[in-house]
Amino acid sequence: MVSKAQELLDELQKLDIDIKSRMDEINELEAGLLSSPKFQVDKISGGKGRKIDDVYTQLVVMKEAIEQDTTEIINRKLELSRVINKLKDPKQRTVLRLTYIVKKHVLDICNDLDGISIPTYYRLKRSAIDELDTIINSDNV
C-alpha cells in the first residue's frame, strides 16, 4: 500500500508535466490570437456566420481559463513543497526536493550531498518519506 506521503510526492512530481502542457496550450492559443486574420467567417449552410471578433473573444477567454488553471496547479505545487519544508532534517528535505521537485538523478543527488553512497541516499529518502507521512497524518494535509 502506498503511503499518503508517497502519493503527495508522486503528485508533486507530476505537476510539472501538467504545468508544461498548459503552458504549451497557452502558447498555441497566443499563436492563434496573433494570427487571427486567418480565421474566416464560418458559415454553416442556412446558419449565421461567426465574426472574427467572436472567435478572438473565445480564444482570449480560453487563454484566461487555462492561465487560471495553471495558477491553481502552481499553487498546489507550492503547497506540497511547503509540506516538505516541515521536515526537520535538512538532508531529508534536500533528498525529497532534489528527487521530486528538481528531478535529479540519484547519482547527482549523492554527489550534491557530499558524495553519500547510493544506499545512504535510499535510507535518507525512506526515512524522509516516513517522517513526511507522520507530518501529513498529524496535519491532515
SELO-863937 format. One line per 4 residues: their letters; for each residue x, z, y of N, C-alpha, C, CB. Coordinates in pm, 1 decimal, decimal comma, always signed. Each point is the difference from the previous one (the first is absolute). Glycine has a CB too. Layout:
<pts>
a	X/Z/Y/X/Z/Y/X/Z/Y/X/Z/Y ~ ...
</pts>
This chain:
<pts>
mvsk	+84,2/+0,0/-119,1/-84,2/+0,0/+119,1/+88,8/+0,0/+125,6/-184,6/+123,3/-125,9 ~ +150,2/-205,8/+221,0/+76,7/-11,5/+123,6/-42,3/+111,1/+96,2/+22,3/-251,3/-31,1 ~ +76,1/+317,6/+91,3/-28,5/+108,9/+93,2/-53,7/-55,8/+132,3/+180,8/+140,8/-107,5 ~ -242,0/-50,8/+184,0/-48,6/-39,0/+133,1/+115,7/-45,9/+87,5/-190,0/+163,2/-19,8
aqel	+303,1/-95,1/+5,5/+117,4/-36,5/+80,1/+45,1/-141,4/-34,1/+70,5/+241,5/+10,8 ~ -65,9/-274,5/-139,2/+42,8/-134,1/-40,2/-98,8/-105,2/+49,4/+113,3/+96,9/-202,5 ~ -242,1/-66,8/+198,9/-101,3/-92,5/+52,4/+21,7/-23,8/+149,3/-164,3/+78,9/-174,4 ~ +191,2/+29,7/+247,8/+24,8/-10,1/+143,4/+124,2/-84,6/+27,4/-108,2/+224,4/+34,4
ldel	+215,0/-201,7/-110,6/+123,9/-75,6/+19,2/-18,4/-147,3/-36,8/+131,5/+208,5/-47,0 ~ -207,5/-235,3/-58,5/-28,0/-139,4/-37,5/-80,2/-69,1/+110,5/+2,9/+62,8/-245,3 ~ -100,6/+8,3/+300,5/-79,0/-56,1/+110,8/+90,9/-28,0/+119,1/-205,6/+124,8/-78,0 ~ +292,1/-30,3/+109,3/+92,2/-15,1/+112,0/+86,3/-124,2/-17,2/+2,0/+248,2/+31,0
qkld	+47,0/-268,3/-151,7/+87,1/-113,4/-27,7/-74,9/-133,0/+14,3/+134,0/+145,3/-154,6 ~ -263,0/-147,4/+123,5/-77,9/-123,8/+4,2/-53,8/-32,7/+139,8/-61,4/+42,2/-237,0 ~ +60,9/+55,4/+325,9/-55,5/-24,1/+133,5/+76,2/-107,7/+76,7/-75,9/+236,4/+3,3 ~ +206,5/-245,7/-23,9/+78,7/-102,6/+69,6/-47,6/-140,4/-35,1/+195,9/+154,9/+0,7
idik	-230,6/-176,5/-126,3/-49,7/-131,3/-42,8/-131,4/-30,1/+71,5/+112,1/+25,3/-226,3 ~ -198,1/+76,0/+234,6/-128,3/-16,1/+67,4/+19,9/-29,6/+148,4/-105,8/+155,3/-166,3 ~ +195,6/-81,1/+229,4/+28,7/-20,4/+142,4/+54,5/-140,8/+22,5/+46,6/+246,8/+29,3 ~ +48,0/-289,2/-113,8/+58,9/-132,6/+15,4/-104,6/-109,7/-16,0/+216,8/+89,7/-85,2
srmd	-305,4/-75,7/-12,3/-102,2/-103,5/-19,9/-92,8/-8,4/+120,4/+11,3/+36,8/-247,8 ~ -42,4/+75,9/+307,6/-87,1/-1,1/+119,0/+73,3/-58,9/+121,0/-122,3/+202,4/-88,5 ~ +251,7/-174,8/+98,8/+77,1/-59,1/+109,0/+7,7/-152,2/-17,6/+134,6/+213,7/+23,2 ~ -118,7/-258,2/-148,1/-0,3/-144,0/-27,3/-134,6/-61,9/+38,5/+165,1/+35,2/-187,7
eine	-271,1/+38,0/+157,3/-134,3/-46,8/+34,3/-16,0/-12,6/+151,9/-90,6/+108,5/-209,0 ~ +141,4/-9,3/+281,3/-5,6/-4,0/+146,6/+79,5/-119,1/+52,5/-25,1/+250,9/+8,1 ~ +143,8/-273,5/-65,5/+81,9/-113,7/+43,4/-72,6/-132,3/-22,1/+206,5/+131,4/-52,5 ~ -275,1/-143,1/-60,3/-76,5/-121,7/-28,6/-113,5/-17,7/+101,8/+56,2/+22,5/-245,6
leag	-124,6/+86,3/+275,9/-108,0/-8,0/+98,2/+53,3/-35,2/+137,8/-129,6/+167,0/-131,8 ~ +242,3/-107,1/+168,9/+59,3/-32,1/+129,9/+41,0/-145,9/+6,2/+79,8/+235,5/+21,5 ~ -28,6/-287,2/-131,0/+35,5/-142,2/-4,3/-125,9/-84,1/+18,5/+196,8/+48,0/-152,7 ~ -305,6/-3,9/+92,8/-127,2/-69,9/+16,9/-52,1/+9,2/+142,2/-50,8/+46,3/-237,5
llss	+71,7/+69,3/+298,9/-44,6/+17,6/+138,7/+78,3/-89,4/+94,3/-64,1/+235,4/-51,3 ~ +194,0/-246,0/+25,3/+84,0/-81,6/+87,0/-29,9/-148,3/-15,3/+176,3/+174,4/-13,9 ~ -225,2/-211,6/-101,9/-28,7/-141,9/-22,5/-149,9/-24,8/-7,1/+217,2/-23,9/-121,8 ~ -294,7/+106,4/+190,7/-145,9/-11,4/-7,0/-55,9/-135,3/+40,5/-5,0/+238,7/+45,0
pkfq	+72,9/-321,4/+36,7/-57,1/-131,4/+29,1/-17,8/-86,4/-125,5/+105,8/+13,7/+224,8 ~ -37,6/+23,5/-335,9/-18,6/-74,9/-123,9/-142,1/+14,0/-51,0/+240,6/+32,9/-55,3 ~ -304,9/+79,6/+91,6/-134,9/+20,5/-49,5/-94,1/-101,1/+62,9/+46,6/+244,0/-34,4 ~ -121,9/-306,1/-48,5/-100,6/-93,1/+47,2/-135,0/+70,4/-8,4/+136,1/-203,3/-74,8
vdki	-232,0/+150,1/+147,5/-133,7/+55,7/-10,2/-51,1/-36,0/-139,1/-44,5/-18,2/+253,2 ~ +21,6/+121,8/-334,8/-50,5/-21,4/-135,1/-150,8/-18,4/+8,3/+188,1/+137,3/-103,0 ~ -235,3/-244,9/+46,5/-142,6/-24,5/+5,1/-48,7/-30,6/-141,0/+15,1/-85,4/+238,6 ~ -103,5/+169,2/-284,4/-61,7/-23,7/-130,1/-121,0/-87,6/+28,0/+81,0/+223,3/-102,1
sggk	-105,0/-318,5/+14,2/-108,6/-93,8/+26,5/-129,7/+75,1/+29,0/+110,7/-170,7/-148,1 ~ -163,0/+140,9/+262,7/-123,2/+62,5/+44,3/+21,2/+136,8/+61,0/-115,7/-126,0/-174,7 ~ +239,1/+175,4/+171,7/+27,9/+133,5/+52,2/+57,8/-5,4/+139,5/+37,1/+79,0/-231,1 ~ -13,6/+36,8/+284,8/+53,5/+11,9/+134,3/+153,0/+6,1/-6,7/-210,6/+119,1/+78,0
grki	+277,7/-188,9/+9,2/+146,2/+0,1/+2,6/+53,6/+133,7/+48,0/-1,5/-245,9/+41,5 ~ +120,2/+285,0/-90,8/+66,0/+122,5/+46,5/+102,2/-39,0/+105,1/-34,4/+117,0/-223,3 ~ +32,7/-46,5/+330,5/+92,1/-29,9/+108,1/+136,6/+59,9/-30,3/-190,5/-6,9/+164,0 ~ +293,0/-52,0/-104,8/+137,0/+47,7/-16,8/+10,7/+145,1/+44,5/+87,8/-233,1/+34,8
ddvy	-157,9/+268,8/+72,4/+3,3/+137,5/+49,4/-49,4/+98,6/-105,9/-35,2/-86,1/+232,6 ~ -67,6/+46,0/-309,8/-52,7/+87,7/-105,2/+105,4/+24,3/-107,6/-232,4/-85,3/+44,7 ~ +300,7/-18,6/-84,1/+103,3/+11,9/-102,0/+113,8/+86,6/+52,5/-61,6/-226,0/-94,6 ~ +100,8/+201,7/+219,6/+107,5/+76,9/+62,3/-37,6/+148,5/+4,5/+67,1/-201,6/+138,3
tqlv	-189,8/+230,2/-99,3/-47,6/+138,1/+7,2/+2,5/+65,1/-137,5/-144,4/-59,8/+196,0 ~ +103,0/-13,0/-297,8/+2,2/+54,4/-135,7/+142,8/+30,8/-44,6/-208,7/-128,9/-53,2 ~ +302,2/+42,0/+86,4/+139,2/+23,0/-36,1/+55,0/+124,6/+69,2/+29,7/-246,6/-33,3 ~ -64,3/+263,5/+159,4/+45,7/+117,3/+74,7/-58,8/+126,9/-61,6/+19,2/-138,2/+211,3
vmke	-146,3/+135,9/-246,5/-64,5/+115,9/-61,2/+64,7/+31,8/-135,2/-216,2/-57,1/+117,8 ~ +243,8/-46,9/-196,9/+66,4/+20,3/-128,8/+137,2/+61,8/+19,6/-124,9/-194,3/-95,6 ~ +199,2/+142,7/+192,2/+134,8/+50,7/+26,9/-5,6/+147,5/+39,2/+73,7/-230,3/+72,3 ~ -167,3/+266,7/+12,7/-13,5/+139,5/+43,0/-37,1/+90,2/-117,8/-68,7/-78,3/+229,0
aieq	-18,0/+30,8/-317,5/-39,8/+78,9/-117,3/+119,5/+21,7/-93,0/-234,5/-91,9/+16,8 ~ +312,4/-11,2/-37,9/+118,0/+11,1/-86,8/+102,6/+94,1/+63,7/-39,3/-234,4/-89,3 ~ +56,3/+225,2/+220,4/+93,3/+89,6/+69,0/-44,9/+145,7/-13,7/+56,3/-184,1/+162,9 ~ -187,4/+207,7/-154,0/-52,9/+136,6/-16,1/+24,8/+49,4/-142,1/-176,8/-44,7/+174,7
dtte	+151,7/-41,1/-274,6/+25,8/+36,6/-139,2/+148,2/+30,7/-20,8/-193,1/-143,5/-74,0 ~ +278,4/+63,1/+133,9/+144,5/+19,4/-12,5/+41,2/+133,5/+60,9/+35,1/-248,8/+6,8 ~ -91,5/+282,0/+106,6/+28,7/+128,0/+65,1/-40,0/+115,4/-91,3/-34,0/-105,0/+226,8 ~ -81,1/+93,3/-292,4/-44,6/+105,0/-91,8/+95,5/+14,5/-117,8/-236,7/-44,4/+67,0
iinr	+286,2/-66,9/-118,4/+94,2/+4,3/-112,6/+132,5/+63,3/+43,9/-107,9/-206,1/-100,1 ~ +154,6/+169,0/+218,9/+123,8/+57,7/+52,4/-16,8/+150,6/+20,5/+57,1/-219,1/+112,6 ~ -173,4/+261,0/-63,8/-26,7/+142,8/+17,1/+0,1/+71,9/-135,0/-134,8/-50,7/+206,7 ~ +81,2/-14,6/-310,1/+0,6/+58,9/-134,7/+144,5/+15,9/-49,1/-226,8/-104,2/-50,4
klel	+307,7/+3,0/+75,6/+141,0/+7,0/-40,1/+69,0/+116,8/+71,0/+4,0/-250,5/-39,1 ~ -31,2/+266,6/+166,5/+57,2/+110,6/+76,8/-47,5/+134,4/-55,2/+9,9/-147,1/+204,1 ~ -137,6/+155,2/-237,1/-57,2/+122,3/-56,9/+69,3/+35,7/-132,8/-222,1/-52,7/+111,1 ~ +240,1/-46,6/-197,3/+65,3/+24,2/-128,6/+146,6/+37,2/+19,4/-158,2/-160,8/-109,6
srvi	+221,7/+97,9/+206,5/+139,6/+30,9/+31,2/+14,1/+145,0/+46,6/+39,6/-241,1/+61,3 ~ -137,6/+288,5/+12,2/+4,3/+138,7/+50,0/-14,4/+100,8/-113,8/-96,8/-77,9/+217,9 ~ +29,7/+38,6/-324,2/-9,8/+88,6/-115,7/+139,0/+20,0/-60,7/-237,6/-77,7/-45,1 ~ +315,6/-30,0/+39,3/+136,8/+10,7/-50,3/+81,6/+94,9/+88,1/-14,6/-234,3/-93,7
nklk	-12,4/+233,2/+224,3/+72,2/+88,6/+93,2/-19,6/+147,6/-33,3/-26,3/-173,7/+176,5 ~ -77,9/+205,6/-251,5/-27,9/+139,7/-34,1/+93,7/+54,6/-107,1/-236,5/-40,8/+60,5 ~ +309,5/-48,0/-126,7/+98,3/+46,6/-98,4/+111,0/+76,3/+71,3/-52,1/-195,6/-152,2 ~ +89,0/+310,6/+97,8/+102,4/+82,9/+64,9/+140,0/-55,6/-20,0/-146,3/+197,4/-33,1
dpkq	+172,2/-253,4/-82,7/+133,8/-48,6/-33,4/+25,4/-136,8/+62,5/-7,5/+129,5/-215,0 ~ +107,4/-140,3/+302,6/+28,5/-128,1/+66,3/+36,8/-111,5/-98,7/+76,2/+129,5/+198,6 ~ -7,0/-93,5/-307,7/+35,6/-103,2/-98,6/-125,0/-53,5/-69,2/+223,6/+110,0/-35,5 ~ -318,6/-22,7/+7,0/-124,8/-44,6/-60,9/-74,5/-94,6/+94,4/-14,2/+215,5/-130,6
rtvl	+6,1/-175,6/+256,4/-66,2/-86,9/+99,3/+69,4/-135,0/+6,4/-69,6/+201,3/+133,7 ~ +202,5/-198,5/-130,6/+77,5/-123,8/+10,5/-23,3/-89,9/-121,1/+172,9/+121,5/+135,2 ~ -171,3/-62,8/-253,9/-21,4/-78,8/-122,0/-136,1/-68,5/+4,6/+146,7/+158,2/-130,4 ~ -250,3/-84,8/+167,8/-134,3/-60,5/+3,9/-10,8/-104,6/+110,0/-96,0/+212,6/-89,4
rlty	+152,8/-184,1/+204,9/-5,6/-98,2/+109,8/+73,0/-129,1/-36,1/-12,2/+188,7/+163,9 ~ +133,1/-173,7/-214,4/+78,9/-119,0/-33,7/-62,7/-77,2/-116,6/+207,0/+117,2/+81,6 ~ -269,8/-46,1/-172,7/-61,2/-65,1/-115,7/-132,4/-66,9/+35,3/+110,6/+167,9/-146,6 ~ -198,9/-96,1/+216,1/-137,2/-48,1/+18,1/-28,3/-61,1/+136,8/-66,2/+173,2/-159,4
ivkk	+144,1/-140,4/+259,0/-24,8/-57,2/+132,9/+100,1/-111,3/+29,7/-92,1/+220,7/+79,1 ~ +221,4/-190,2/-93,7/+104,0/-99,1/+27,8/+15,0/-97,4/-117,1/+119,4/+167,1/+145,7 ~ -155,4/-120,2/-265,5/+4,9/-80,8/-122,9/+142,0/-43,8/-36,1/-230,3/-79,2/+51,5 ~ +321,8/+173,5/-40,1/+138,3/-28,4/-38,1/+15,5/+6,2/-151,2/+81,0/+92,6/+218,8
hvld	+20,0/-160,1/-267,2/+34,9/+2,7/-141,0/+62,2/+135,5/-34,2/+34,9/-251,4/-0,9 ~ -55,4/+296,2/-122,5/+50,5/+129,7/-45,1/+149,5/+16,7/+29,0/-175,3/+0,2/-178,5 ~ +254,8/-101,8/+149,0/+145,5/+10,9/+22,2/+33,1/+17,8/+147,8/+38,7/-142,3/-202,0 ~ -112,0/+73,4/+287,9/+22,6/+14,3/+144,2/-36,4/+140,5/+46,6/-45,3/-245,0/+31,7
icnd	-63,6/+298,5/-86,4/-40,5/+136,4/+36,6/+106,3/+99,3/-45,9/-244,5/-63,7/-16,4 ~ +295,1/+44,8/-105,2/+106,7/+87,9/-51,5/+121,4/-3,2/+93,0/-79,7/-39,4/-236,6 ~ +117,1/-77,9/+282,4/+113,2/-12,0/+93,0/-30,9/+66,5/+133,3/+66,6/-214,0/-110,8 ~ -189,6/+195,5/+160,5/-39,7/+61,9/+126,5/+4,5/+152,2/-7,3/-144,2/-197,6/+46,3
ldgi	+121,7/+251,5/-164,1/-1,3/+144,7/-18,4/+135,3/+49,1/-53,9/-249,3/-8,3/-41,9 ~ +354,8/-38,1/+105,3/+136,3/+43,0/-32,1/+40,0/-28,1/-144,0/-25,5/+174,8/+171,4 ~ -20,5/-286,1/-223,4/+43,3/-42,3/-132,9/-53,6/+83,3/-114,6/+199,9/-81,8/+108,9 ~ -323,1/+130,5/-95,8/-57,3/+76,2/-111,3/-16,7/-92,1/-121,0/-120,4/+155,6/+161,3
sipt	+112,0/-96,6/-278,4/-17,5/-79,3/-121,6/-145,6/-45,0/-12,9/+188,6/+126,2/-111,8 ~ -209,1/-226,4/+30,4/-136,1/-49,6/-23,0/-87,4/+108,7/-63,4/+90,3/-234,4/-26,8 ~ -40,4/+308,3/-73,6/-83,8/+108,6/-53,5/-36,2/+104,5/+106,5/+108,0/-35,9/-222,5 ~ -14,1/+64,7/+313,1/-29,3/+94,5/+108,3/-109,2/-56,1/+90,9/+237,0/+86,9/-8,9
yyrl	-229,4/-217,0/+37,5/-105,4/-65,1/+79,4/-135,9/+21,9/-65,7/+164,2/-174,0/+81,5 ~ -173,9/+146,6/-211,6/-128,4/+12,8/-68,9/-47,4/+145,5/-6,7/+57,9/-202,8/-134,1 ~ +35,2/+296,4/+120,9/-38,6/+141,8/+3,1/-54,2/+37,5/+137,4/+174,5/+52,7/-173,6 ~ -105,9/-98,0/+278,8/-46,2/+26,9/+137,0/-137,9/-62,2/+24,3/+239,6/+7,6/+78,8
krsa	-254,6/-129,8/-123,4/-127,8/-69,7/+19,0/-112,2/+73,6/-72,8/+121,7/-219,5/+22,6 ~ -96,7/+258,2/-148,1/-101,5/+70,5/-78,6/-35,5/+133,3/+65,1/+84,8/-110,6/-209,1 ~ +17,0/+185,4/+251,3/-26,9/+129,9/+63,0/-71,9/-18,6/+134,0/+203,6/+97,0/-113,4 ~ -169,6/-203,3/+185,3/-67,6/-28,7/+127,0/-147,6/-32,5/-23,7/+217,0/-84,6/+96,7
idel	-244,5/+5,2/-198,7/-139,5/-35,2/-31,2/-76,6/+124,0/-44,5/+70,5/-233,3/-65,7 ~ -6,3/+318,5/-15,1/-65,7/+124,3/-43,2/-31,0/+89,7/+119,8/+119,9/-14,0/-221,1 ~ -22,6/+27,2/+311,2/-20,0/+81,8/+119,9/-109,5/-60,6/+88,7/+241,9/+73,8/-9,3 ~ -238,9/-205,9/+22,4/-101,6/-69,2/+79,7/-138,9/+19,9/-60,0/+171,2/-169,9/+70,0
dtii	-179,3/+170,0/-201,6/-127,4/+23,3/-67,4/-52,0/+139,2/+32,0/+66,8/-157,0/-184,0 ~ +21,7/+254,9/+187,9/-38,0/+136,3/+34,9/-53,6/+4,9/+142,4/+173,0/+90,6/-158,2 ~ -104,1/-158,9/+247,9/-42,3/-3,8/+141,4/-136,7/-66,6/+12,8/+241,1/-9,0/+73,8 ~ -258,3/-104,0/-141,1/-126,0/-74,2/+7,8/-114,9/+84,6/-53,5/+124,8/-217,1/-24,8
nsdn	-101,8/+282,5/-88,6/-106,1/+81,7/-58,8/-35,3/+120,8/+86,2/+76,6/-74,2/-224,2 ~ +20,5/+126,5/+296,6/-28,5/+115,4/+87,5/-61,6/-42,7/+132,0/+189,3/+121,9/-105,2 ~ -157,8/-245,2/+149,9/-52,4/-50,3/+127,7/-127,1/-82,9/-16,6/+232,6/-0,4/+86,2 ~ -263,9/-38,2/-209,6/-112,8/-90,9/-26,3/+11,5/-128,7/+78,0/-142,9/+196,3/-44,5
v	+259,8/-260,3/+37,0/+26,7/-125,1/+70,8/-79,3/-110,7/-64,3/+229,9/+76,7/+64,3
</pts>
